[in-house]
Amino acid sequence: MSKRIVAVALAPLALLAAACGSDDSTSSSTTTTAETAGGTGGTGGAGGDCALDSPLKIGFAADLGELGAFSDQPGSEAAKVQVDLLNKAGGVGGKPIEYVVKDIQGDPAATQRAAQELLDDGVSALIGPPFSNTGIPLLDTVNGKAPIIYMASTDPQLADPDRGGFLASFSDPVQSAAAAEFAAEQGKKAAVLFSSPEDVYFSGNPKYFAEAFEEAGGTVVRDFSFSLADEDFSTQVNELAKLSPAPDVLFTPMVMPQIGTLLQQIKAAGMEDLTVIGADSFDATVVWSAGPVANGVYFAAHTFPTDDNGVQALLDAASAAGVEIETISFGALAADAVQILAHAAETACSTDGPTLIETINTIKDLEVTTGTVTYDGTAGVPEKDVSILTVTDEKPALETTLRPAFIPAD
């Protein structure tokens, strides 16, 4: 989840962030060791041929305040776990990776200060925050001096390889196209949307879904508008119930607790057969916490533990280290970011920022925690599968993974 989401829309995320218990400290470092798990991003540790003159130093400009902690609290902890894993395997270029966290508290000016402090402190690469209001100032300040991996953002405007900006995740056009393709594969023919014009995340994702759904042969019947401050959707639901023929799928990037209210009102209107599909906002704000009403809901997610990825191994390693990764997707993406940076440093046998940027931009099919990642020819948005999850017995479960055949232009 990403974008310049206004404060009222992020109130649910603030609650989730508070539950994550953000750390008041502004920096930390580690050169400790742990067991390797979840893939090493191609780094061979002590067994590699590279011998670095200075260690790879990764700085995380983490938003540990109310608005960004849903991703960056588990992300900063998971990144440390992954650093420890790689250091146990021998580090990069024969030296342990160093890791520093700076809390930007969701403030653009604080982000610029933190970025400069990290550069002055000699970081080779950075992990960036989830939102553009801080992600753009970070990119402007670093400006090609070192690579930045935005581990939780789905905003393609932050992907700018010419200035060192890369996403760790798929983009909004990709996740919404995957949701549309999944709906079409389930035989859905008529869709309705719930979108908000108040932020591009809530307007863009429905637009991308509509384009991909129509490309797959479906029809978008209606786009219902809502405000990010709304607590009641009875007017829209009453109009939805009167549509004839009735739609068979609803797509929205709504967040909790709004989506919980909408699900309750849809059920009360007797539309239990309407399939509801969401974006990664359902994952980020824990749609299954809405209770039984969320059972049967589908949504796009960044990953889920399977035998084909290293997510469970990362969770197990974190647990062994006494770390609980509360938001699986964002913990795993942070591990990916560390693996990508470590791979680039060992492949180039360099910690020079511009050299790392060039190396990341040529990555093909690199094994990371969530699966594989490719940056070559992708303009900074990696080729990655989208996990489609469903809620069963008030818990998320993996339905399928896919990479959409058609992706709308952003």
KEDREN-408454 format. One record per residue (C-alpha): chain; x negated, y, z; residue in one letter. Coordinates in steps of 0.001 Angstrom, whole numbers, plus 500000, padded with zeros to 6 digits. Layout:
  chain      xx      yy      zz  res
      A       X       Y       Z    A
...
***
This chain:
  chain      xx      yy      zz  res
      A  500000  500000  500000    M
      A  498744  503484  499249    S
      A  499494  506974  497991    K
      A  500152  510357  499521    R
      A  503077  509182  501611    I
      A  504641  511969  503632    V
      A  504648  511695  507402    A
      A  508320  510805  507757    V
      A  507917  507845  505416    A
      A  504930  506655  507372    L
      A  506648  506734  510745    A
      A  507196  502950  510535    P
      A  503520  502534  509739    L
      A  502683  504678  512738    A
      A  504536  502201  514947    L
      A  502646  499331  513393    L
      A  499386  501224  513772    A
      A  500077  501831  517443    A
      A  500577  498096  517871    A
      A  497148  497561  516348    C
      A  495549  499530  519206    G
      A  493027  501743  517438    S
      A  489616  502300  518989    D
      A  488737  505763  520223    D
      A  485057  505360  519379    S
      A  483778  507089  516267    T
      A  481079  504690  515230    S
      A  479728  501196  515713    S
      A  477043  499047  514217    S
      A  476152  495385  514035    T
      A  473329  493160  512972    T
      A  474674  490150  514869    T
      A  475179  486723  513337    T
      A  478010  484211  512877    A
      A  478931  481160  510841    E
      A  479443  481729  507082    T
      A  483044  481323  505894    A
      A  485331  482446  503131    G
      A  482608  482803  500507    G
      A  479607  485090  500557    T
      A  480327  487127  497472    G
      A  477464  485434  495684    G
      A  474795  486417  498211    T
      A  472335  483716  498949    G
      A  471085  485066  502252    G
      A  467602  483963  503110    A
      A  467626  481549  500187    G
      A  467794  484277  497522    G
      A  464895  485634  495470    D
      A  465553  489288  496332    C
      A  463434  490982  499007    A
      A  464750  494418  499889    L
      A  462518  497166  501246    D
      A  465357  498531  503379    S
      A  468579  496906  504591    P
      A  471967  497311  502968    L
      A  473872  499730  505198    K
      A  477654  499858  504829    I
      A  479687  502748  506232    G
      A  483447  502441  506726    F
      A  485293  505784  506618    A
      A  488217  504254  508480    A
      A  491560  505885  509189    D
      A  492158  504594  512711    L
      A  494816  507204  513447    G
      A  498555  506678  513385    E
      A  499006  506639  509614    L
      A  496180  504401  508481    G
      A  495585  501971  511316    A
      A  497980  499412  509814    F
      A  495202  498634  507335    S
      A  491980  500081  508708    D
      A  492171  498700  512255    Q
      A  492254  495055  511101    P
      A  490103  496006  508122    G
      A  487297  497502  510194    S
      A  487290  494457  512477    E
      A  487354  491980  509589    A
      A  484556  493833  507811    A
      A  482390  493418  510914    K
      A  483216  489711  511034    V
      A  482193  489354  507369    Q
      A  478960  491276  507971    V
      A  478191  488892  510827    D
      A  478895  485892  508591    L
      A  476493  487106  505929    L
      A  473836  487953  508471    N
      A  473998  484419  509875    K
      A  473342  483208  506318    A
      A  470226  485388  506115    G
      A  471622  488817  505296    G
      A  470930  490449  501934    V
      A  467459  490595  500458    G
      A  466020  489024  503587    G
      A  467342  491769  505874    K
      A  470454  491900  508081    P
      A  473250  494118  506824    I
      A  473893  497191  508965    E
      A  477472  498360  509475    Y
      A  478776  501694  510782    V
      A  482370  502860  511307    V
      A  483442  506515  511312    K
      A  487029  507272  512363    D
      A  488493  509915  510044    I
      A  491878  510046  511868    Q
      A  493747  510633  508617    G
      A  492326  514146  508286    D
      A  490878  515328  504940    P
      A  488381  517724  506563    A
      A  487285  515050  509046    A
      A  486884  512683  506103    T
      A  484517  515069  504355    Q
      A  482476  515507  507531    R
      A  482341  511753  508121    A
      A  481319  511130  504515    A
      A  478420  513558  504770    Q
      A  477370  512126  508135    E
      A  477360  508616  506667    L
      A  475275  509744  503701    L
      A  472891  511590  506009    D
      A  472690  508428  508119    D
      A  471439  506531  505083    G
      A  474408  504356  504157    V
      A  474025  502541  500850    S
      A  477746  502000  500258    A
      A  481116  502852  501753    L
      A  484501  501294  502407    I
      A  487286  503840  502022    G
      A  490694  504574  503604    P
      A  494126  503613  502231    P
      A  495640  506988  501344    F
      A  494768  509473  498635    S
      A  494949  512489  500947    N
      A  491723  511222  502532    T
      A  490510  508968  499710    G
      A  490115  511839  497262    I
      A  488091  514054  499673    P
      A  485878  511026  500331    L
      A  485321  510521  496605    L
      A  484678  514242  496079    D
      A  482090  514349  498860    T
      A  480225  511155  497970    V
      A  480570  511836  494219    N
      A  478483  508993  492826    G
      A  475779  508968  495501    K
      A  477037  505567  496703    A
      A  479818  503161  495763    P
      A  483142  503358  497598    I
      A  485426  500311  497812    I
      A  488963  501410  498763    Y
      A  489951  498181  500408    M
      A  493689  498767  501023    A
      A  494682  501306  498367    S
      A  496794  500417  495341    T
      A  496439  503923  493896    D
      A  494680  503778  490498    P
      A  493603  507431  490722    Q
      A  491019  506414  493336    L
      A  489454  503992  490876    A
      A  486784  506113  489214    D
      A  483633  504079  488435    P
      A  481916  507134  486950    D
      A  481904  508579  490479    R
      A  481573  505235  492267    G
      A  485222  504644  493211    G
      A  486648  501107  493073    F
      A  489763  499445  494468    L
      A  489527  496118  496290    A
      A  493143  495334  495461    S
      A  495441  495270  492475    F
      A  497190  498518  491509    S
      A  500860  499467  491770    D
      A  501561  498755  488068    P
      A  500162  495253  488578    V
      A  502074  494382  491741    Q
      A  505389  495704  490414    S
      A  504913  493944  487080    A
      A  504197  490710  488964    A
      A  507399  491149  490960    A
      A  509360  491743  487734    A
      A  507804  488738  486003    E
      A  508612  486569  489019    F
      A  512234  487797  488992    A
      A  512574  487005  485286    A
      A  511094  483539  485814    E
      A  513769  482937  488458    Q
      A  516418  483618  485819    G
      A  517358  487088  487026    K
      A  518969  489176  484292    K
      A  520316  492368  485897    A
      A  518384  494510  488385    A
      A  519038  497506  490578    V
      A  516345  499675  492087    L
      A  516051  501682  495295    F
      A  513554  504503  494807    S
      A  512662  507840  496355    S
      A  511395  510885  494444    P
      A  509620  512143  497564    E
      A  506408  510208  496951    D
      A  504833  508522  493940    V
      A  504543  505171  495751    Y
      A  508322  505017  496173    F
      A  509090  506307  492675    S
      A  506234  504721  490718    G
      A  506667  501119  491813    N
      A  510363  500949  490808    P
      A  509483  502584  487479    K
      A  506786  499967  486800    Y
      A  509151  497164  487843    F
      A  511845  498445  485495    A
      A  509486  498625  482533    E
      A  508129  495126  483113    A
      A  511573  493632  483831    F
      A  512972  495047  480605    E
      A  509891  493793  478736    E
      A  510791  490320  480057    A
      A  514332  490617  478688    G
      A  516137  491869  481785    G
      A  518332  494932  482227    T
      A  518091  497613  484892    V
      A  521655  498491  485814    V
      A  521145  501321  488302    R
      A  518464  503189  490225    D
      A  519744  504221  493656    F
      A  517930  507175  495188    S
      A  517159  507430  498881    F
      A  515351  509854  501150    S
      A  512356  508805  503179    L
      A  514205  510145  506234    A
      A  517393  508114  505623    D
      A  518633  505842  508392    E
      A  521818  504740  506646    D
      A  522409  503422  503121    F
      A  526142  502721  503283    S
      A  526950  505113  500428    T
      A  524498  503405  498066    Q
      A  525541  499938  499243    V
      A  529232  500692  498672    N
      A  528448  501795  495113    E
      A  526246  498752  494625    L
      A  529052  496421  495734    A
      A  531378  497896  493098    K
      A  529060  497286  490126    L
      A  530508  494937  487531    S
      A  529002  492676  486501    P
      A  527161  492339  489776    A
      A  523348  492598  489608    P
      A  521377  489563  490699    D
      A  518156  491219  491926    V
      A  517214  494385  493834    L
      A  513675  495780  493850    F
      A  512389  498444  496224    T
      A  509076  499512  497829    P
      A  510962  500613  500954    M
      A  509258  500254  504360    V
      A  510435  499038  507737    M
      A  512658  499880  509524    P
      A  514524  501260  506482    Q
      A  514472  497988  504567    I
      A  515804  496172  507646    G
      A  518778  498522  507733    T
      A  519386  498092  504003    L
      A  519289  494306  504308    L
      A  521813  494412  507154    Q
      A  524180  496615  505158    Q
      A  523869  494459  502028    I
      A  524759  491394  504089    K
      A  527691  493187  505730    A
      A  529005  494077  502255    A
      A  529114  490387  501342    G
      A  526229  490432  498847    M
      A  524272  487505  500292    E
      A  523573  486211  496777    D
      A  521642  489348  495787    L
      A  517911  488563  495669    T
      A  515771  491302  497244    V
      A  512157  491742  496109    I
      A  509724  494281  497545    G
      A  506218  495656  497053    A
      A  503258  495283  499422    D
      A  505003  497740  501748    S
      A  507120  494779  502921    F
      A  503895  493040  503941    D
      A  502242  496115  505443    A
      A  505260  496951  507624    T
      A  506176  493320  508441    V
      A  509592  492900  506850    V
      A  510091  489562  508640    W
      A  510319  491473  511911    S
      A  513830  492466  510769    A
      A  514939  489024  511947    G
      A  517142  486438  510191    P
      A  518459  489032  507738    V
      A  515021  489045  506069    A
      A  515105  485319  505309    N
      A  515086  484779  501548    G
      A  513429  488127  500773    V
      A  510452  488086  498374    Y
      A  507581  490566  498131    F
      A  504212  491180  496519    A
      A  501215  490665  498798    A
      A  497453  490795  498440    H
      A  496754  487276  499659    T
      A  497833  484390  501862    F
      A  495834  481505  503347    P
      A  495593  478551  500933    T
      A  493177  475739  500163    D
      A  492028  477752  497129    D
      A  490777  480805  499014    N
      A  488708  481682  502059    G
      A  491369  483534  504028    V
      A  491933  480873  506680    Q
      A  488188  480415  507075    A
      A  487871  484162  507719    L
      A  490701  484054  510264    L
      A  489086  481080  511982    D
      A  485707  482829  512079    A
      A  487352  485950  513487    A
      A  489145  483922  516130    S
      A  485890  482220  517113    A
      A  484353  485680  517527    A
      A  487262  486819  519709    G
      A  488751  489038  517006    V
      A  492436  488863  516051    E
      A  493141  490011  512484    I
      A  496717  491224  512891    E
      A  497380  492092  509243    T
      A  496042  489229  507138    I
      A  496068  490920  503727    S
      A  494085  493942  504844    F
      A  491617  491941  506902    G
      A  490915  489731  503904    A
      A  490548  492711  501565    L
      A  487980  494243  503924    A
      A  486016  490998  503816    A
      A  486206  491179  500014    D
      A  484796  494707  500076    A
      A  481790  493621  502151    V
      A  481191  490635  499860    Q
      A  481344  492806  496748    I
      A  478835  495286  498157    L
      A  476521  492519  499387    A
      A  476654  490793  495997    H
      A  475793  494035  494209    A
      A  472820  494713  496496    A
      A  471374  491241  496074    E
      A  472079  491052  492338    T
      A  470385  494400  491703    A
      A  467900  493788  494534    C
      A  468466  497406  495462    S
      A  470299  499596  497945    T
      A  470207  502628  495648    D
      A  473728  504006  495389    G
      A  473951  504648  491631    P
      A  472367  501254  490935    T
      A  474973  499546  493135    L
      A  477750  501388  491289    I
      A  476459  500166  487922    E
      A  476179  496611  489244    T
      A  479697  496510  490706    I
      A  481074  497768  487397    N
      A  479722  494634  485666    T
      A  481033  492014  488120    I
      A  482870  489077  486549    K
      A  484706  486315  488415    D
      A  482980  486892  491729    L
      A  484158  484561  494486    E
      A  485409  486524  497497    V
      A  487674  485767  500450    T
      A  490948  486326  498588    T
      A  489869  484390  495471    G
      A  487902  485906  492604    T
      A  487394  489469  491459    V
      A  486373  491046  488133    T
      A  485448  494710  487550    Y
      A  483869  494471  484113    D
      A  486050  496484  481733    G
      A  488764  497167  484332    T
      A  488136  500894  485040    A
      A  487607  500189  488722    G
      A  490842  498264  489339    V
      A  489860  494612  489802    P
      A  491517  491745  488027    E
      A  493141  489898  490913    K
      A  496142  487640  491323    D
      A  499270  488855  493123    V
      A  500672  486639  495846    S
      A  504457  486449  495946    I
      A  505584  485695  499487    L
      A  509011  484844  500801    T
      A  510434  484983  504310    V
      A  511427  481611  505696    T
      A  512506  481106  509311    D
      A  511476  484712  509967    E
      A  507890  484061  508845    K
      A  506071  484811  505570    P
      A  505315  481879  503292    A
      A  503584  481684  499927    L
      A  505930  481207  496970    E
      A  503461  481549  494080    T
      A  500503  483523  492763    T
      A  500375  485138  489351    L
      A  498654  487704  487209    R
      A  501332  489451  485112    P
      A  501133  489095  481346    A
      A  502486  492626  480811    F
      A  501226  495573  482874    I
      A  502793  499030  482422    P
      A  500515  502007  481900    A
      A  499946  504041  485065    D
***
